[in-house]
Amino acid sequence: TNDPNGTEPVDGTFESGEAWYARYSFSRTTDVDTPAIGGAGGVIAGRVKISENNSPVPQNRVFFDYRYFKNVYRNLGGIGDMNRFVFGYERTLGCGCSSIDVRVPYAATLESDIRDFSTTARDIELGNVTFTYKQILYNRGRSLMSGGMSVAVPSGDDLRIFSRYGPQYFELENRSVHFMPFLGWLKTNGMSSFMIFTQLDFDANGNRVYGNLDGGSLPQLGVLNDNNWFYLDLSYTRWIYGCTHPHVHGLSGIASFIELHYSRSLRDSDRVVGNGFNVGTNRDDFDILNLTKGTHFRFGRSTYLTPSGIVSLNGTDQRQYRWGFTLQVNRYF
């Protein structure tokens, strides 16, 4: 314009000695990629599927599950390597046709309080505790079917991001409750068995998102809903050694197993946009297939030690991690 208060553009060419005035505005957007930085506490340590270290049969046991994952979400920016620990207890009810169990996950991973998007600070993070009710629906001969419901409650920390010099400018609350109905089927045949689990995973209420790039008070930007999921898990086990002596001590059985784990998101990923923030994931859907191979070692009559390896069968763009290792311990009573 040819006037500092003018609002209309003026056509023409620049002439020597003339004063011209330009107006401009700008805005900045900060992307918060929830898989790449871990999300709220439940995502950092991971929700526990019904098929992990489980059987369709109600059981009395205490158990521990350790998992190591290499390069978690590497294709989405990455949170590095992760170690997850799950402590669990299952107890049958009544005549043994049903059970309840509780699983408490922890993870050595990215800290839930992040400084200026740094991925170097690590900590032991509590995940979302899962409670499960399991009920036998069909039991005849060598076939058994059960069903039930798992509920994951938001016990993990919120995700908070601070500037390099102190003020907080982002928070993703861990508030969602997940309902996860399932069906399980077990078929035994002498020294071998085949097992199937199917499960749905629904976010009931989502997680509130707050943000202010200037620091100060954090207004709510919206509610970010976790993906809903479908899980299908297949397992085949073959015993290659077994001792049936009632007073056996030491190694009493060896069984080899192989598993396929398929996970499919049921809707496009949610996103919250506002106040200079773009929160969510840069993938609309997930279609994940993993293979697990391992061995059960039985000691005495009631203790099982199970190491196994995990590899992703997906292309690079769909991998949750590069590869993994698990070690499970079960003590039955």
C-alpha positions as CSV (number, residue, x, y, z in Angstrom):
1,T,0.0,0.0,0.0
2,N,1.1,3.6,-0.3
3,D,-0.2,4.4,3.2
4,P,0.8,2.8,6.5
5,N,-2.9,2.5,7.5
6,G,-4.0,1.4,4.1
7,T,-5.8,-1.9,3.5
8,E,-6.1,-1.9,-0.3
9,P,-3.2,-2.9,-2.6
10,V,-1.9,-0.3,-5.0
11,D,-0.9,-1.2,-8.5
12,G,2.2,0.3,-9.9
13,T,6.0,0.1,-10.0
14,F,8.6,1.1,-7.5
15,E,10.0,4.6,-8.1
16,S,13.1,5.9,-6.5
17,G,12.4,7.8,-3.3
18,E,8.9,6.3,-2.7
19,A,7.8,4.7,0.6
20,W,5.9,1.4,0.3
21,Y,4.3,-0.5,3.1
22,A,3.9,-4.3,3.4
23,R,1.7,-6.2,5.9
24,Y,2.2,-9.9,6.7
25,S,1.2,-12.4,9.3
26,F,2.4,-15.9,10.2
27,S,1.6,-18.9,12.5
28,R,3.5,-21.9,13.6
29,T,2.3,-25.5,14.1
30,T,3.9,-28.1,16.3
31,D,3.3,-31.7,15.5
32,V,2.9,-34.1,18.4
33,D,3.1,-37.6,16.9
34,T,1.8,-39.8,19.7
35,P,3.3,-43.1,18.5
36,A,6.7,-41.5,18.0
37,I,6.9,-40.0,21.5
38,G,4.9,-42.8,23.3
39,G,1.5,-41.2,23.9
40,A,-0.1,-41.4,27.3
41,G,1.0,-43.8,30.0
42,G,-1.1,-46.7,28.6
43,V,0.6,-46.5,25.2
44,I,4.1,-46.1,26.6
45,A,4.0,-49.5,28.4
46,G,1.5,-50.9,26.0
47,R,-1.9,-52.5,26.6
48,V,-1.9,-56.2,27.3
49,K,-3.8,-58.4,24.8
50,I,-5.7,-61.5,26.1
51,S,-3.4,-63.8,24.1
52,E,-0.2,-62.7,25.8
53,N,1.0,-65.5,28.1
54,N,-2.6,-66.9,28.4
55,S,-4.9,-69.8,27.7
56,P,-8.6,-70.2,27.2
57,V,-8.6,-72.4,30.3
58,P,-9.2,-70.7,33.6
59,Q,-6.2,-71.3,35.8
60,N,-4.6,-70.7,39.3
61,R,-1.2,-69.1,38.8
62,V,1.2,-66.2,39.3
63,F,3.2,-65.1,36.3
64,F,5.8,-62.7,35.0
65,D,6.2,-61.6,31.4
66,Y,9.3,-59.8,30.1
67,R,9.5,-58.4,26.6
68,Y,12.3,-56.5,24.7
69,F,11.4,-54.5,21.6
70,K,14.0,-53.2,19.2
71,N,13.5,-49.7,17.6
72,V,9.9,-49.1,18.6
73,Y,7.9,-47.1,16.0
74,R,11.2,-46.4,14.1
75,N,9.2,-45.5,11.0
76,L,7.3,-42.8,12.9
77,G,10.2,-41.1,14.5
78,G,10.9,-43.7,17.1
79,I,11.1,-44.0,20.9
80,G,14.1,-46.3,20.7
81,D,14.4,-49.7,22.4
82,M,11.8,-50.7,25.0
83,N,11.8,-53.2,27.9
84,R,8.3,-54.2,29.2
85,F,7.6,-56.1,32.4
86,V,4.1,-57.5,33.3
87,F,3.3,-58.9,36.7
88,G,0.2,-61.0,36.8
89,Y,-2.1,-63.1,39.0
90,E,-5.0,-65.4,37.9
91,R,-7.5,-67.1,40.2
92,T,-10.3,-69.5,39.4
93,L,-13.8,-69.0,40.8
94,G,-16.3,-71.5,42.1
95,C,-16.0,-74.9,40.4
96,G,-13.1,-73.7,38.2
97,C,-15.2,-72.8,35.2
98,S,-14.2,-69.1,35.4
99,S,-11.4,-66.9,36.6
100,I,-10.3,-63.4,37.2
101,D,-6.8,-62.0,36.6
102,V,-5.0,-58.7,37.0
103,R,-1.9,-57.6,35.0
104,V,0.3,-54.7,35.9
105,P,2.6,-53.5,33.1
106,Y,5.8,-51.4,33.5
107,A,8.2,-50.3,30.8
108,A,11.7,-49.0,30.6
109,T,11.1,-46.5,27.8
110,L,10.9,-42.8,27.0
111,E,10.1,-40.6,30.1
112,S,6.5,-39.3,30.3
113,D,7.8,-35.8,31.1
114,I,9.6,-34.7,27.9
115,R,11.9,-31.6,27.6
116,D,11.5,-29.9,24.2
117,F,10.8,-33.2,22.4
118,S,14.0,-34.8,23.5
119,T,14.0,-38.6,23.2
120,T,17.1,-39.1,25.4
121,A,15.4,-39.1,28.8
122,R,14.4,-42.6,29.9
123,D,12.5,-43.9,32.9
124,I,10.5,-46.8,34.3
125,E,6.9,-46.1,33.5
126,L,3.7,-47.7,34.8
127,G,1.3,-48.7,32.1
128,N,-2.5,-49.2,32.3
129,V,-3.5,-52.1,34.6
130,T,-5.8,-54.7,33.0
131,F,-8.4,-56.8,34.7
132,T,-9.9,-59.8,33.0
133,Y,-12.9,-62.1,33.6
134,K,-12.8,-65.4,31.8
135,Q,-15.7,-68.0,31.5
136,I,-15.8,-71.4,29.9
137,L,-18.6,-71.5,27.3
138,Y,-18.1,-74.9,25.9
139,N,-16.1,-78.0,27.1
140,R,-16.5,-81.3,25.4
141,G,-13.8,-84.0,24.8
142,R,-10.6,-82.3,23.7
143,S,-12.2,-79.0,22.7
144,L,-12.8,-76.0,25.0
145,M,-14.1,-72.5,24.3
146,S,-14.2,-69.6,26.7
147,G,-15.0,-65.9,26.5
148,G,-14.9,-62.9,28.7
149,M,-14.0,-59.2,29.1
150,S,-10.8,-57.4,29.8
151,V,-10.8,-53.8,31.1
152,A,-7.7,-51.6,31.0
153,V,-7.9,-48.7,33.4
154,P,-5.8,-45.4,33.1
155,S,-3.2,-46.0,35.8
156,G,-0.2,-44.7,33.8
157,D,1.2,-41.2,33.8
158,D,0.0,-38.4,31.6
159,L,2.3,-37.3,28.8
160,R,3.7,-33.7,29.4
161,I,6.0,-31.7,27.2
162,F,8.1,-28.8,28.6
163,S,10.2,-26.2,26.9
164,R,13.9,-26.4,27.2
165,Y,13.9,-23.7,29.9
166,G,11.0,-24.9,32.1
167,P,7.5,-23.8,31.2
168,Q,5.0,-26.6,30.2
169,Y,3.2,-26.1,27.0
170,F,1.5,-29.5,26.3
171,E,-0.3,-32.3,28.1
172,L,-2.0,-35.4,27.0
173,E,-4.1,-36.9,29.8
174,N,-4.2,-40.6,30.2
175,R,-7.9,-41.0,30.9
176,S,-9.3,-43.6,28.5
177,V,-10.8,-46.8,29.7
178,H,-10.6,-49.7,27.2
179,F,-13.2,-52.5,27.0
180,M,-11.8,-55.6,25.3
181,P,-14.2,-58.6,24.9
182,F,-12.7,-61.8,23.7
183,L,-13.2,-65.4,22.7
184,G,-10.7,-68.3,23.1
185,W,-10.7,-71.8,21.7
186,L,-8.3,-74.7,22.6
187,K,-8.1,-78.0,20.8
188,T,-5.8,-80.7,22.2
189,N,-4.7,-83.9,20.4
190,G,-2.3,-86.1,22.4
191,M,1.1,-84.3,22.5
192,S,0.0,-81.3,20.5
193,S,-2.5,-78.4,20.8
194,F,-4.0,-75.6,18.7
195,M,-5.2,-72.3,20.2
196,I,-7.1,-69.3,18.8
197,F,-7.9,-66.0,20.5
198,T,-10.0,-63.2,19.0
199,Q,-10.5,-59.9,20.7
200,L,-11.9,-56.4,20.1
201,D,-10.4,-53.3,21.8
202,F,-12.6,-50.2,22.3
203,D,-11.6,-46.8,23.7
204,A,-14.6,-45.7,25.9
205,N,-13.9,-42.1,26.5
206,G,-10.7,-40.8,25.0
207,N,-7.9,-38.6,26.4
208,R,-8.1,-34.8,26.9
209,V,-5.5,-32.7,25.2
210,Y,-4.2,-29.3,26.5
211,G,-1.7,-27.0,24.8
212,N,-0.2,-23.5,24.7
213,L,3.0,-22.8,22.7
214,D,3.5,-19.6,24.8
215,G,3.6,-21.4,28.1
216,G,1.2,-20.2,30.9
217,S,-2.2,-21.7,31.3
218,L,-3.1,-24.7,29.1
219,P,-6.5,-24.5,27.4
220,Q,-8.1,-27.8,26.4
221,L,-7.7,-28.4,22.6
222,G,-10.0,-31.4,22.4
223,V,-10.2,-35.1,23.1
224,L,-8.0,-37.6,21.4
225,N,-9.5,-41.1,21.0
226,D,-7.2,-44.2,20.8
227,N,-7.6,-46.5,17.9
228,N,-10.1,-49.3,18.1
229,W,-8.6,-52.7,17.3
230,F,-9.3,-56.2,16.2
231,Y,-6.8,-58.9,17.3
232,L,-6.5,-62.5,16.0
233,D,-3.9,-64.8,17.5
234,L,-3.1,-68.4,16.5
235,S,-0.8,-70.8,18.3
236,Y,0.4,-74.3,17.7
237,T,2.3,-76.3,20.4
238,R,4.0,-79.7,20.2
239,W,5.5,-81.5,23.2
240,I,8.8,-83.2,22.4
241,Y,9.6,-84.4,25.9
242,G,7.5,-85.1,29.0
243,C,7.9,-87.0,32.2
244,T,4.8,-88.0,34.0
245,H,6.3,-89.2,37.3
246,P,4.4,-87.6,40.2
247,H,7.5,-86.7,42.2
248,V,9.6,-85.5,39.3
249,H,12.2,-82.7,40.1
250,G,14.1,-80.6,37.7
251,L,13.3,-80.5,34.0
252,S,10.1,-82.5,33.3
253,G,8.9,-81.3,29.9
254,I,9.9,-79.5,26.7
255,A,7.4,-78.1,24.1
256,S,8.0,-76.1,21.0
257,F,5.4,-73.6,19.8
258,I,4.8,-71.1,17.0
259,E,2.4,-68.2,17.0
260,L,0.9,-65.7,14.5
261,H,-0.4,-62.4,15.8
262,Y,-2.5,-60.1,13.6
263,S,-3.7,-56.6,14.7
264,R,-6.0,-54.4,12.6
265,S,-7.2,-50.9,13.5
266,L,-10.9,-50.5,13.0
267,R,-11.1,-46.8,12.1
268,D,-8.9,-44.0,10.9
269,S,-6.6,-42.6,13.6
270,D,-8.0,-39.6,15.6
271,R,-6.4,-36.2,15.5
272,V,-6.7,-33.0,17.6
273,V,-5.8,-29.7,15.9
274,G,-5.8,-26.3,17.6
275,N,-3.8,-23.5,19.2
276,G,-0.8,-24.3,17.0
277,F,-0.8,-28.0,17.7
278,N,-1.4,-31.0,15.4
279,V,-1.8,-34.1,17.7
280,G,-2.1,-37.7,16.6
281,T,-0.3,-40.0,14.3
282,N,0.7,-39.6,10.7
283,R,-0.9,-43.0,9.8
284,D,-4.6,-43.4,9.3
285,D,-4.7,-47.1,9.8
286,F,-2.6,-50.0,11.0
287,D,-2.4,-53.6,9.7
288,I,0.2,-55.6,11.7
289,L,1.4,-59.2,11.5
290,N,4.0,-60.7,13.8
291,L,5.5,-64.2,14.2
292,T,6.6,-65.7,17.5
293,K,8.7,-68.8,17.9
294,G,9.7,-70.3,21.3
295,T,10.0,-73.2,23.7
296,H,8.2,-74.1,27.0
297,F,10.5,-75.7,29.6
298,R,8.6,-77.3,32.5
299,F,10.2,-77.8,35.9
300,G,8.6,-80.2,38.4
301,R,4.9,-80.3,38.0
302,S,3.9,-76.6,38.1
303,T,6.7,-74.2,36.9
304,Y,7.1,-73.1,33.3
305,L,9.9,-71.0,31.8
306,T,9.3,-69.8,28.2
307,P,11.8,-67.9,26.1
308,S,10.8,-66.9,22.5
309,G,11.7,-64.5,19.7
310,I,9.4,-62.1,17.7
311,V,9.8,-60.9,14.2
312,S,7.6,-58.5,12.2
313,L,6.2,-59.7,8.9
314,N,5.2,-56.2,7.8
315,G,6.9,-53.8,5.5
316,T,8.9,-51.0,7.1
317,D,6.0,-48.5,7.1
318,Q,3.8,-50.8,9.2
319,R,6.3,-52.1,11.8
320,Q,5.7,-51.4,15.4
321,Y,9.2,-52.6,16.2
322,R,12.1,-54.3,14.3
323,W,12.2,-57.5,16.4
324,G,11.6,-58.6,20.0
325,F,12.4,-61.2,22.7
326,T,10.2,-62.5,25.4
327,L,10.8,-64.5,28.6
328,Q,7.7,-65.7,30.5
329,V,7.6,-67.5,33.9
330,N,4.4,-69.2,35.2
331,R,3.9,-70.9,38.6
332,Y,0.6,-72.9,38.8
333,F,-1.0,-73.9,42.1
